[in-house]
Amino acid sequence: MEWIRPEDPDYDETRKLFNAMIDRRPAVIARCSSPGEVAEALHHARTHNLDVAVRSGGHSVAGMSTNDDGLVVDVRPMKSIQVDPEAKTAKVGGGVTWGEFDRATQQHGLAVTGGRASTTGVSGFTLGGGSGWLERSYGFSCDNLLSVDLVTASGDLVTASATENPELFWALHGGGGNFGVATSFTFQLHDLGPTVTAGLALFPGEAAPEISRAYRDLALSAPDEVGTALVYLTAPSEDFVPPDMVGKLAVGMAYLYAGNAEEGEEHARPFKELGPSVDLIDAMNYADFQCMIDDPPDHYNYWSADYHDHLSDEALDILVDSAQRLPGPNSQQLVGRWGGAVGGPAAANTPLQHRSAAWVSHPFGLAETREGWQEAKDWVKQFRQDIALHTTGGVWLNFIGDEGQDRIMAAYGEQNYRRLSKVKAQFDPDNVFRGNQNILPAER
């Protein structure tokens, strides 16, 4: 166990999160290498009456992996990865990131739905559901869970699976970190890679209305193996970007085919025939693709999200109009194609609602300064207001900041929320784990 306090030289670096807007100062950070050390840290918190936060990757845009004047259970030292290529399973520690996970499983040509940013932690991503490029083929990451080991608020070590604590296992399929500190996960893996057809394409911003409509129609007709999204962004100053596009609005397209690379090339052809100015969609290493859109660190972030059953021309016009007002060169407007396994049979076995949605919109407000963050936030909120008539009312909690209890209820629905509350009351009756998208324990 390593205890890090404000007077220690590595305190500031250890407490630092992905979202620069979150600048909190915990009283102590407990870097835990085992479940026993997690239990020891939680005992320390109880003894000293400290609020508890849990950190794995630190990508929570709302800063839920830290606090002020409390204790942070930091599981990042738990880096074990055990891949069984015959059973096609992987057991990983609670501190593993998706970049580490993908590199390990791809040695055996295996994968599971993982984060779109390689630095995202497996733990928080999966417990929140886990939306990634492979979701239309394999469902969310939580749909592929075989078991989870965690330490409860009382310090007990428990395992949740389909046969052991099954109600807790259900709750961990999207209920977040409300029930304990996850120390390991076992996943069912799928044959994929290491070479896939994947990559990014870029279109000029002035073509946004036409490209958006054409992309929508192609994505709707594409097979479930195609994972894709449209991203409105400011074209970066990179060698592969034509000079006349740099610094201007552009329309990006991400593409991944979860299967044979030659088949992926065939299904990519209609998208490529839209005539992008930059076409980087080709045979490539899957793990490398997973790193292609890693978010820049040290930015001030404000995100949100909504679900859509349909993307009408009017809805697309709202997306494009919003994109034309991006607040700063790092903000992005994203719309991703759901469907396939997202709304398949596994959907009924999770607390997450509205999984039948065909699309998700996901505005990223990013600023380089704290002052610019307010403009980014206002832009996100304005978009959500403008697009409201075209949404289902559902939300993906991993995609948003702290937007209140109503949005938490929207993610689960009243019936599932009540069921989650009962699980919460069993494993965390005092709501020790409340530094999250919080589920209140049911009254006994």
C-alpha positions as CSV (number, residue, x, y, z in Angstrom):
1,M,0.0,0.0,0.0
2,E,1.3,3.4,-0.9
3,W,-0.2,6.4,0.9
4,I,0.1,9.7,-0.9
5,R,-0.6,12.9,0.9
6,P,-0.5,16.6,0.0
7,E,3.0,17.0,1.4
8,D,4.4,14.2,-0.8
9,P,6.3,15.3,-4.0
10,D,4.2,13.2,-6.3
11,Y,0.9,14.2,-4.9
12,D,-0.1,16.7,-7.6
13,E,0.8,14.4,-10.4
14,T,-1.0,11.5,-8.8
15,R,-4.2,13.4,-8.2
16,K,-4.3,14.8,-11.7
17,L,-7.2,13.8,-13.9
18,F,-7.9,13.7,-17.6
19,N,-10.3,16.6,-17.4
20,A,-8.3,19.7,-16.4
21,M,-11.5,21.4,-15.1
22,I,-11.5,19.0,-12.2
23,D,-8.9,20.3,-9.7
24,R,-9.6,18.6,-6.3
25,R,-7.4,17.9,-3.4
26,P,-8.0,14.7,-1.6
27,A,-6.7,14.3,2.0
28,V,-5.0,11.0,1.0
29,I,-4.6,8.8,-2.1
30,A,-4.3,5.1,-1.4
31,R,-2.6,3.3,-4.2
32,C,-3.8,-0.3,-3.9
33,S,-2.1,-3.3,-5.4
34,S,-4.5,-6.0,-4.0
35,P,-8.1,-6.5,-2.8
36,G,-6.7,-6.6,0.7
37,E,-5.2,-3.2,0.4
38,V,-8.5,-1.9,-0.9
39,A,-10.2,-3.2,2.2
40,E,-7.5,-1.6,4.3
41,A,-8.0,1.8,2.6
42,L,-11.8,1.6,3.1
43,H,-11.2,0.8,6.8
44,H,-9.0,3.9,7.0
45,A,-11.8,5.9,5.5
46,R,-14.4,4.6,7.9
47,T,-12.1,5.2,10.9
48,H,-11.3,8.8,9.9
49,N,-14.8,9.6,8.6
50,L,-13.5,10.4,5.1
51,D,-15.5,10.5,1.9
52,V,-14.5,7.9,-0.6
53,A,-13.8,8.1,-4.4
54,V,-12.5,5.3,-6.6
55,R,-10.0,5.8,-9.4
56,S,-9.0,3.5,-12.2
57,G,-8.4,5.4,-15.5
58,G,-9.5,8.9,-14.3
59,H,-11.5,9.6,-17.5
60,S,-14.7,10.5,-15.7
61,V,-15.5,13.9,-17.3
62,A,-17.5,14.8,-14.1
63,G,-14.4,14.1,-12.0
64,M,-16.1,11.3,-10.1
65,S,-12.7,9.6,-9.5
66,T,-11.6,12.1,-6.9
67,N,-12.8,14.4,-4.2
68,D,-11.8,17.2,-1.8
69,D,-10.5,16.3,1.6
70,G,-11.5,12.7,1.3
71,L,-9.8,9.4,0.4
72,V,-9.2,8.2,-3.1
73,V,-8.9,4.5,-3.6
74,D,-6.5,4.3,-6.6
75,V,-6.5,0.9,-8.2
76,R,-4.1,1.8,-11.1
77,P,-1.3,-0.5,-9.7
78,M,-3.6,-3.5,-10.3
79,K,-2.2,-4.2,-13.8
80,S,-2.5,-8.0,-14.1
81,I,-3.7,-9.4,-17.5
82,Q,-4.3,-13.1,-17.9
83,V,-5.5,-14.3,-21.4
84,D,-6.7,-17.8,-22.0
85,P,-6.7,-18.2,-25.8
86,E,-8.4,-21.6,-25.7
87,A,-11.3,-20.5,-23.6
88,K,-11.2,-17.0,-25.3
89,T,-11.3,-15.3,-21.9
90,A,-9.3,-12.6,-20.2
91,K,-9.1,-11.7,-16.5
92,V,-7.7,-8.3,-15.9
93,G,-6.9,-6.1,-12.8
94,G,-9.0,-3.1,-12.0
95,G,-6.2,-0.7,-13.0
96,V,-5.8,-1.9,-16.6
97,T,-6.4,0.6,-19.4
98,W,-8.0,-0.4,-22.7
99,G,-4.7,0.2,-24.6
100,E,-3.0,-2.4,-22.3
101,F,-6.0,-4.8,-22.6
102,D,-6.1,-4.6,-26.4
103,R,-2.3,-5.1,-26.8
104,A,-2.5,-8.2,-24.6
105,T,-5.6,-9.8,-26.2
106,Q,-4.5,-9.0,-29.8
107,Q,-1.4,-11.2,-29.3
108,H,-4.0,-14.0,-29.7
109,G,-6.2,-12.4,-32.2
110,L,-8.9,-11.7,-29.6
111,A,-10.8,-8.7,-28.5
112,V,-13.9,-7.4,-26.8
113,T,-15.7,-4.0,-27.0
114,G,-13.3,-1.5,-25.5
115,G,-12.9,2.2,-25.0
116,R,-12.5,4.5,-28.0
117,A,-9.6,6.2,-26.1
118,S,-6.8,3.8,-25.2
119,T,-6.1,5.6,-21.9
120,T,-9.6,4.9,-20.6
121,G,-9.7,2.5,-17.6
122,V,-11.4,-0.8,-18.1
123,S,-13.1,-0.6,-14.8
124,G,-15.1,2.6,-14.9
125,F,-15.8,2.1,-18.6
126,T,-17.2,-1.4,-18.1
127,L,-19.2,-0.7,-15.0
128,G,-20.9,2.2,-16.8
129,G,-21.8,-0.1,-19.6
130,G,-19.0,0.2,-22.1
131,S,-19.7,1.7,-25.5
132,G,-17.1,1.2,-28.2
133,W,-16.5,0.5,-31.9
134,L,-17.3,-3.2,-31.6
135,E,-20.6,-2.8,-29.9
136,R,-22.8,-3.5,-32.9
137,S,-21.2,-6.9,-33.2
138,Y,-20.5,-7.9,-29.6
139,G,-22.6,-5.6,-27.5
140,F,-21.3,-3.3,-24.8
141,S,-18.3,-4.4,-22.8
142,C,-20.5,-5.2,-19.8
143,D,-22.5,-7.7,-22.0
144,N,-19.3,-9.7,-22.3
145,L,-18.6,-10.0,-18.6
146,L,-18.3,-13.4,-17.0
147,S,-17.5,-12.2,-13.5
148,V,-16.4,-9.3,-11.4
149,D,-14.4,-9.3,-8.1
150,L,-15.0,-6.4,-5.9
151,V,-14.5,-5.1,-2.3
152,T,-17.7,-3.8,-0.6
153,A,-18.0,-0.8,1.6
154,S,-17.6,-3.1,4.7
155,G,-14.4,-4.5,3.3
156,D,-15.8,-7.9,2.2
157,L,-14.3,-9.5,-0.9
158,V,-17.2,-10.8,-3.2
159,T,-17.5,-12.2,-6.6
160,A,-20.4,-11.5,-8.9
161,S,-21.4,-13.7,-11.8
162,A,-24.4,-15.3,-13.4
163,T,-24.4,-17.9,-10.6
164,E,-22.8,-16.1,-7.6
165,N,-24.5,-12.9,-6.4
166,P,-26.5,-12.7,-9.7
167,E,-28.5,-9.6,-8.7
168,L,-25.3,-7.8,-8.0
169,F,-23.9,-9.0,-11.3
170,W,-26.9,-7.6,-13.1
171,A,-26.4,-4.2,-11.4
172,L,-22.7,-4.1,-12.5
173,H,-23.9,-4.2,-16.1
174,G,-24.2,-0.4,-16.2
175,G,-24.8,0.6,-12.6
176,G,-21.4,2.1,-12.2
177,G,-19.2,2.2,-9.1
178,N,-22.2,2.3,-6.7
179,F,-21.7,-1.2,-5.2
180,G,-18.0,-1.6,-4.4
181,V,-14.4,-1.3,-5.6
182,A,-13.9,-3.6,-8.6
183,T,-10.5,-5.3,-8.4
184,S,-10.8,-7.6,-11.4
185,F,-13.0,-8.5,-14.4
186,T,-13.3,-11.6,-16.5
187,F,-14.5,-11.1,-20.1
188,Q,-15.6,-13.4,-22.9
189,L,-13.5,-12.5,-25.9
190,H,-14.1,-12.8,-29.6
191,D,-12.0,-13.6,-32.7
192,L,-10.8,-10.3,-34.2
193,G,-7.6,-9.0,-35.8
194,P,-4.8,-8.4,-35.4
195,T,-5.4,-6.9,-38.9
196,V,-8.8,-5.3,-39.6
197,T,-10.1,-2.8,-42.1
198,A,-10.4,0.5,-40.1
199,G,-9.4,4.1,-40.0
200,L,-10.5,7.7,-40.5
201,A,-11.7,9.8,-43.4
202,L,-12.0,13.5,-43.6
203,F,-14.3,15.7,-45.7
204,P,-14.4,19.5,-46.1
205,G,-16.8,21.3,-43.9
206,E,-18.7,22.9,-46.7
207,A,-19.9,19.5,-47.7
208,A,-21.3,18.7,-44.2
209,P,-25.0,18.8,-45.1
210,E,-24.6,16.4,-48.1
211,I,-22.1,14.1,-46.4
212,S,-24.2,13.9,-43.2
213,R,-27.2,12.7,-45.2
214,A,-25.3,10.2,-47.3
215,Y,-23.5,8.9,-44.3
216,R,-26.7,8.4,-42.4
217,D,-28.2,6.3,-45.2
218,L,-25.1,4.2,-45.7
219,A,-24.7,3.6,-42.0
220,L,-28.3,2.4,-41.7
221,S,-27.9,-0.2,-44.4
222,A,-24.4,-1.4,-43.3
223,P,-24.1,-4.8,-41.6
224,D,-23.7,-5.1,-37.8
225,E,-20.0,-5.7,-38.2
226,V,-19.5,-2.1,-39.3
227,G,-18.9,0.3,-36.4
228,T,-18.8,3.9,-37.4
229,A,-19.4,7.5,-36.4
230,L,-19.4,10.9,-38.0
231,V,-17.4,13.6,-36.2
232,Y,-17.6,17.4,-36.9
233,L,-14.3,19.0,-36.0
234,T,-11.7,21.6,-36.8
235,A,-9.2,20.0,-39.2
236,P,-5.9,19.6,-37.4
237,S,-2.5,20.7,-38.7
238,E,-1.2,17.2,-39.6
239,D,0.9,16.1,-42.6
240,F,-2.0,14.1,-44.0
241,V,-4.5,17.1,-44.0
242,P,-4.5,19.3,-47.1
243,P,-3.2,22.8,-46.1
244,D,-6.4,24.5,-47.4
245,M,-8.5,22.5,-44.8
246,V,-6.3,23.1,-41.8
247,G,-8.1,25.2,-39.1
248,K,-11.5,25.0,-40.8
249,L,-14.6,22.9,-40.1
250,A,-14.2,19.4,-41.4
251,V,-16.4,16.2,-41.2
252,G,-14.6,13.2,-40.0
253,M,-15.7,9.6,-40.3
254,A,-14.4,6.7,-38.2
255,Y,-14.8,3.2,-39.6
256,L,-14.1,-0.3,-38.3
257,Y,-15.2,-3.7,-39.6
258,A,-15.3,-6.4,-37.0
259,G,-14.3,-9.3,-39.1
260,N,-12.2,-10.3,-42.1
261,A,-10.2,-7.4,-43.4
262,E,-11.1,-8.2,-47.1
263,E,-14.8,-8.2,-46.2
264,G,-14.2,-5.0,-44.3
265,E,-12.7,-3.4,-47.4
266,E,-15.7,-4.4,-49.5
267,H,-18.2,-2.9,-46.9
268,A,-16.0,0.3,-46.6
269,R,-16.2,0.9,-50.4
270,P,-19.6,2.8,-50.3
271,F,-18.3,5.1,-47.6
272,K,-15.0,5.7,-49.4
273,E,-16.9,6.5,-52.6
274,L,-18.3,9.6,-50.9
275,G,-15.0,11.1,-52.0
276,P,-13.1,12.1,-48.8
277,S,-10.3,14.6,-49.1
278,V,-8.3,12.4,-46.6
279,D,-8.8,8.6,-46.7
280,L,-7.0,6.6,-44.0
281,I,-9.3,3.6,-44.0
282,D,-7.3,0.6,-44.9
283,A,-6.0,-2.7,-43.5
284,M,-4.4,-1.9,-40.1
285,N,-3.7,-3.2,-36.7
286,Y,-6.8,-3.2,-34.5
287,A,-4.9,-2.0,-31.4
288,D,-3.4,0.8,-33.4
289,F,-6.8,1.9,-34.5
290,Q,-8.0,2.0,-30.9
291,C,-5.4,4.7,-30.3
292,M,-6.2,6.9,-33.3
293,I,-8.6,9.3,-31.6
294,D,-7.1,9.4,-28.1
295,D,-8.4,12.6,-26.4
296,P,-5.8,15.4,-25.8
297,P,-4.9,15.6,-22.1
298,D,-4.9,18.8,-20.0
299,H,-8.0,20.3,-21.6
300,Y,-11.1,21.7,-19.9
301,N,-13.9,19.3,-20.8
302,Y,-17.7,19.5,-20.8
303,W,-19.6,16.6,-22.5
304,S,-23.1,15.4,-22.8
305,A,-25.1,12.9,-24.9
306,D,-28.6,11.9,-26.1
307,Y,-30.2,9.0,-27.9
308,H,-32.1,9.1,-31.2
309,D,-34.4,6.6,-32.9
310,H,-34.1,8.5,-36.1
311,L,-31.9,11.2,-37.6
312,S,-34.2,13.2,-39.9
313,D,-32.8,15.8,-42.3
314,E,-34.0,18.4,-39.7
315,A,-32.0,16.7,-37.0
316,L,-28.9,16.6,-39.2
317,D,-29.3,20.3,-40.0
318,I,-29.2,21.0,-36.2
319,L,-26.0,18.9,-35.9
320,V,-24.3,20.7,-38.7
321,D,-25.4,24.1,-37.4
322,S,-24.0,23.3,-34.0
323,A,-20.8,22.1,-35.6
324,Q,-20.4,25.4,-37.5
325,R,-20.2,27.1,-34.0
326,L,-17.6,24.8,-32.4
327,P,-16.2,26.6,-29.4
328,G,-12.5,26.4,-30.1
329,P,-10.3,24.2,-32.2
330,N,-10.5,21.1,-30.0
331,S,-14.3,20.8,-29.5
332,Q,-16.1,18.1,-31.5
333,Q,-19.7,17.1,-32.4
334,L,-20.1,13.3,-32.8
335,V,-23.0,11.2,-33.9
336,G,-22.5,7.4,-33.7
337,R,-24.5,4.5,-35.2
338,W,-25.9,2.1,-32.6
339,G,-28.2,-0.8,-33.4
340,G,-27.2,-4.4,-33.9
341,A,-26.1,-6.1,-30.7
342,V,-26.6,-2.9,-28.8
343,G,-30.3,-3.5,-28.8
344,G,-30.0,-7.3,-29.1
345,P,-30.9,-10.0,-26.5
346,A,-28.3,-8.9,-24.0
347,A,-30.0,-5.6,-23.6
348,A,-32.7,-7.1,-21.4
349,N,-30.1,-8.3,-19.0
350,T,-28.8,-4.9,-18.0
351,P,-30.3,-2.0,-16.1
352,L,-29.6,0.4,-19.1
353,Q,-32.7,1.7,-20.8
354,H,-33.4,2.7,-24.4
355,R,-30.8,0.4,-25.9
356,S,-33.0,0.1,-29.0
357,A,-31.9,3.6,-30.0
358,A,-30.4,3.8,-33.5
359,W,-28.1,6.7,-32.9
360,V,-26.3,8.6,-30.1
361,S,-25.2,12.2,-30.3
362,H,-22.2,13.2,-28.2
363,P,-21.0,16.8,-28.1
364,F,-17.5,17.3,-26.7
365,G,-16.9,20.9,-25.5
366,L,-13.1,21.3,-25.0
367,A,-11.2,24.4,-24.1
368,E,-7.6,25.2,-23.5
369,T,-8.4,27.5,-20.6
370,R,-10.7,27.5,-17.6
371,E,-12.3,30.7,-19.0
372,G,-13.0,29.0,-22.3
373,W,-14.7,26.1,-20.5
374,Q,-17.9,28.2,-19.9
375,E,-18.2,28.9,-23.6
376,A,-17.8,25.1,-24.3
377,K,-20.4,24.3,-21.7
378,D,-22.9,26.9,-23.1
379,W,-22.4,25.4,-26.6
380,V,-23.1,21.9,-25.4
381,K,-26.2,23.0,-23.5
382,Q,-27.5,24.9,-26.5
383,F,-27.1,21.9,-28.8
384,R,-29.0,19.7,-26.3
385,Q,-31.8,22.3,-26.2
386,D,-31.9,22.5,-30.0
387,I,-31.9,18.7,-30.6
388,A,-34.4,17.9,-27.8
389,L,-37.4,17.2,-30.1
390,H,-35.4,14.6,-31.9
391,T,-34.3,12.6,-28.8
392,T,-35.7,9.5,-27.0
393,G,-35.0,10.9,-23.5
394,G,-32.4,8.2,-22.8
395,V,-28.8,8.9,-21.9
396,W,-25.5,7.1,-21.5
397,L,-24.1,8.1,-18.1
398,N,-20.4,7.5,-19.1
399,F,-20.8,10.2,-21.7
400,I,-22.0,13.0,-19.5
401,G,-20.9,15.1,-16.5
402,D,-22.9,15.7,-13.4
403,E,-26.4,16.5,-14.8
404,G,-28.5,15.7,-11.8
405,Q,-30.7,12.8,-10.6
406,D,-33.3,13.2,-13.4
407,R,-30.7,12.2,-16.0
408,I,-29.7,9.2,-13.9
409,M,-33.3,8.1,-13.8
410,A,-33.5,8.6,-17.6
411,A,-30.6,6.2,-18.0
412,Y,-32.2,3.4,-16.0
413,G,-36.0,4.0,-15.9
414,E,-38.0,3.9,-12.7
415,Q,-38.4,0.1,-12.5
416,N,-34.7,-0.6,-13.0
417,Y,-33.7,2.2,-10.7
418,R,-35.8,0.7,-7.9
419,R,-34.1,-2.7,-8.5
420,L,-30.7,-1.0,-8.4
421,S,-31.6,0.7,-5.2
422,K,-32.3,-2.6,-3.6
423,V,-28.9,-4.0,-4.6
424,K,-27.3,-0.8,-3.3
425,A,-29.0,-1.2,0.0
426,Q,-27.6,-4.7,0.3
427,F,-24.0,-4.0,-0.6
428,D,-23.6,-0.3,0.3
429,P,-26.5,0.7,2.7
430,D,-24.7,3.8,4.0
431,N,-24.0,5.1,0.4
432,V,-20.2,5.1,1.0
433,F,-19.7,4.9,-2.8
434,R,-21.6,8.1,-3.7
435,G,-18.9,9.8,-5.7
436,N,-20.5,8.7,-9.0
437,Q,-23.7,8.8,-10.9
438,N,-25.3,7.9,-7.6
439,I,-28.0,5.4,-7.0
440,L,-29.5,5.9,-3.5
441,P,-30.0,2.8,-1.4
442,A,-33.6,1.7,-0.9
443,E,-35.0,2.3,2.5
444,R,-35.3,-0.8,4.6
